[in-house]
Amino acid sequence: MNIQTQVSLAPYTTFGIGGNAEFFVEVRSVEELKEAVLWAKEKGISVTVLGGGSNVLVSDRGVTGLVICNKIEGITYEDEMVHVGAGVVFDDLVLETVEKGLWGLENLSAIPGTVGAAPIQNIGAYGVEVSSVIESVHTSHLTDGSERVFSNKACAFGYRDSFFKTEEGRNYIVTGVTFHLKKEGDPHIEYKDLQNYFIDTPTQRQVRDAVIEIRSKKFPDWHKKGTGGSFFKNPIISKEQYEVLEKKYPELPGFPVGDRVKVPLGWILDKVLHIKGVTNERGTVGTYEGQALVIVNHGGATAEEVDAFAQKIAEDVFGITDIRIEREVRSI
């Protein structure tokens, strides 16, 4: 275990933003993870865990304590069950399962980040949430290193939410995820963009290719331009509030979620606020020209600038629609 000091975290995030970690270590096994946690406990310092750094905004001041970069690898197959290390790149897993003919993850193609972050965020795209194919989540406790396996139900999944986002849940570090995929499955192409893509029933590979092509038009390549992906959650509002907004904006889409309605924030940002492709005064931070829901680092941006830019968007949305929006990207 090689613990380093004053390591810049910017290269470890897709935003390309962030100060130094006071202490930093990469772990490649559960044993190394436990060793790192014990080291931090003995030093009396806090622990922060990073995966692929795709859904975080790291402070310009950096992070005190020990930052653990979770690099636990490994993919094993047992019939329709697939156990995956938390440090595996999520899209690498999607590609491999598609190639093996296992259904379930193809709609989640081209999402940045690692497997460990998937259950925490309950990532989703094009009509599918990862919780629908998670069998269990394997964890190690932050303070004593004890291992615990959470069933799907125990994860308390919600829209871009899970038990692991609660105060208690933050005490658990995801070390691996077991997925229950299907050898024989049906494509999920109910999402409008995918419906318009196919005439005949598509294969897994065709669904994956379509998702990648659609995403490439809406999201920047995180290898080339700093971004945290969709910065905000799509708001879920009351039917009464939706009806008020629909009268003002007749084309406003709405999707029933129980007795409430989920509204695509990207539509509001584009059609109501008209902020697709706008930037701050310095030109360092802006919304992506293909999708206003995405905030990008055009080069040299600070976390403070991103935070201020996002805050202004939230205030403008509330001022016009009376909707309070929540961030999907987590600040560290």
N, C-alpha and C positions, 0 to 999 in steps of 0.2 A: 504494500500500500504506500503510495507516494503522495504525501500531503504537501501541497505547495502553498505559498503565501502570496498575497496581492496579485491574484490572477484576474486579468480583464475578462468580464463575462460577456462582453459584446459579441465575440465570435461564437459564443455558445447559445445565441438566440437568433431567431429568424429576423427579428427587427434590426439586429446589428447595433443595439443600443445597450449601454449599461456600464457602470463603474466596476471596481475591483471586488473580488471576493476576498475577505480577510484571510480565510483558509479555503483550500479547494482540493478535491480529490475525485478521481474517476474510479468507480467500482464496477467489477465485471462478474461478481458472484454474490450470492446471499451472504456467504461467509465474510467477504470483504466489506459488504454493507454493514453487517453487524460490528465488524472491527472498527469501521469509521464512526459509527454511532457511539460505541463505547469510548473511543478516543475523545469525541466531543463531550461526552458526559463527564469524563475524568477532568477535562479542561474547564467544565462549567460553562460551555458556550452553546449557542443555539445551532440548530441544523436546518438547512434549506435544501430541498431536493429539486434538481433540474433533470428533465428528460431531453426532448429535442429542442426545448426552448422556443416552441412555436406559438405558445399561447400566453406569453408573459411579457411584461414591460419592466425591465430592471432599472432601478433608480440610478441616476447619475452619480449618487454618492456611494454606490456599491452596496454590498451586503455584508453585515457583520456576522461573525461566527463561521461555521463550516458549511460550505456549499458542496453537496454531493451530486456529481453527475452520474446518473444511473445508466450504466452501459451493460446491464445483464442481458446476455444474448441467449439464443437457443430456441429452436422450434421442433417439437416432437408431435407425431401423429399417432392416434389410437382410434382407428375406425373414423367416426365423424367428430371426435374430440381432438382439438388442437391446443396444446399447451405452449405458450409463447413467453419468452423472457421480456421483462418490462423495457429493456433497452433496444429491442428490435425496432427498426424503422417501420412504422405502420404500413406504409405503402408497399414496402418490400414483402410484408406478410400478405397483403391483398393480392399482389401479383402471383405469389407462390401458390396461394390457395386456388386462384383462378386456373392456373396451369395444372393443378392437380384435380380440377373438376369439382371442387367443393363450393357449394353455393352459400351466400350469406353476406359477404363483404364487398362484392363487386361495386355496389352503389357508393361505397366509401372510398373509392379510388382517388389518389392524388391529394389526400389530406395530409398536410405536413405533421411532423411530430412522431413520437414513439408510442409503442403499445401501452406503456405504463400510464400515459396520460388519457388514453381512450375511455376507460371506465370513470375516471375522476370527472371528466368533462361530459361524459355520455355523448361523445361526438356523433354527429348525424349529418346526412346530406341526401338529397334527392329521394325523400320519402322513407329513409331507413335510419334508425338509431342503432348504435353499436350494442346497446343493452338488449336488443332483440336476439342477439346471437352469443351473448356472454353466459357461460355456464357458472363460472366462479372466478373470484379475484383473490390472488395469493399475496399476502402482505407480511411485513416485518414491523414490529412496534418501534416507534421512534425513541422510546426511552430505555427499554430493556432488551430489544431485539427479538422478543418472542414472536413466533410465527402464527398467523391465523388465516384461515381460508374463509372468505365471505361468499355465501350463495348469492345468486342473482337477486333474490328477494331481499337479503340483508343489505345489499348495496343501495337500496332505496332510490332507484333511479328516477329522475324526472327530466324535464326539458333542460338540457345542458346542465344537469345537476346530478348529484349523487350524495350518499352518506359521506364520502371522502372530502366533501367541501364543508362539512359541518365542523364545529369546534372539536368534537371528539374524533371525527374522521381524519382530521389533519395529523393525528398522532400515528397514523399508519402509512407506511411507505409501500407502494405497489411494487412487488418483485416479479409478478407474472400474471398472466390472464389465460384462462381456459375457455376456448370458444367451442360452441356446439354448432357446427356447420352441417350442410346436407349434401349427400352424394346425388340426390335427385331433388331438384328444387324448381321453383318458378321465378322468372324475372320480375322484379318490382319496377315497373315502368309507369306507375300511376302519376308520378310527378310530371307536370305539364311539359317541361323541357324535354323529358325522355319520351313522352307520348308522341310528340311531334317528330321524333327521330326515327321511329320504326314503323314499318308496314306489317311485317311478319314478326313472329315471336323470336326475340334475339337470344343468342348464346351469352354465356357469362362474359366471354372475351368481347363481344360486341357491346354489351352494357358497359363494361369497363372502358373500352375505347371511346364510347359516346360521352361518358361522364368526364373523362380526361379532356376531351375536345371542348365540351361545354364549359368546364372549369377554366380552361386556358383563356377563354374569352372574357371571363368575369374576374379572375384572380391573377395577380402577378406571379411570376416564377420566383418563389422565395429564395432560390439560389442566386438570383440576380438583383432583386430589389427587396429592401428591408420591409417586412410586414409581419403582423401577428395574425393574419387571416381576418375573418369577420370580427370586427372590434366590439360590436354590440350584439346582444341577444335580440331576436325578434320578439316584440312585446306581446303579451297575452292580456287582453282587456275584456271588460264586460260586454255583453251583447248590446246593452243600452248605449255604452260609449261608442261602440262600433257603428250603431245605427245613426248616431249623431254625425259621426265623421263621414259615413257613407252618403248622407244627404249633401254634405259639402263637397265630397270627392266621390262621385258615383262610380268611378272605375277602381276604387280602392279594393284590393283583394282581401278576403278574409277566410280563415280556415277554422272550422269548429273544433274546439278542444274542450270536451265536456260541455259545461254550460257557459263557456267563455269563447273568445275568438282570438286566434293568433293572426297578427298582422305583419306582413313583410316590411321590415323597417327600411330595406333598400329602396322599396317603391316610394316611401314617404320622403326619404332623403333625396331621391332623384326627381320625383314628380311634384313634390310640394315645396321642399327647400331648394331644389335645383343646385345641389352642391357636388354633383359628380365631377371629379377632376379638379376641384378647387384646392388651393394651397394656403398656408399661412403667409405672413408678410415676408419672411425670409426665404420662402420657397423650399423649406426643408421638410415640411410635413404636409400631407394632403390626402384627400380621398382618391381612390384609384379611379382612373378614367373609365374602367369597365364595370365597376361596382362601387357605389358610394358607401356601402357598408364596410368596406375595407380601407383602413388607414395605412399609408405607406411612408417609409422613410426615404425621401428623395436624395439623401446624402447629407451627413453632418448633423442630423437631427438629434436633439437631446430628449431624454425621457420627460423632462419638464415641458418641453414644447408639445410633445405628443399628448401629454395629460391635459394641457391647456386647450389644445385643438379639440380633443374629444369632449371636454367639459362644455365648450362653446356649442358643439353639435347637440349635446344633451339639453342644454338650456333652450336652444332654438326649437328643438322638437317639442319640448314641453310648452313653450310659449305659443306655438301655433296649433298643436293638437291636444294639449293637456295630457299627453302620455309621458310618463316617467320611464326612461329606458335604462337598462342595466348593461354593464360591460361584460363581455365574454372574456376579454383578455384580462389576466390577473396581474396586478402590480406587486412587485417584490422590492 
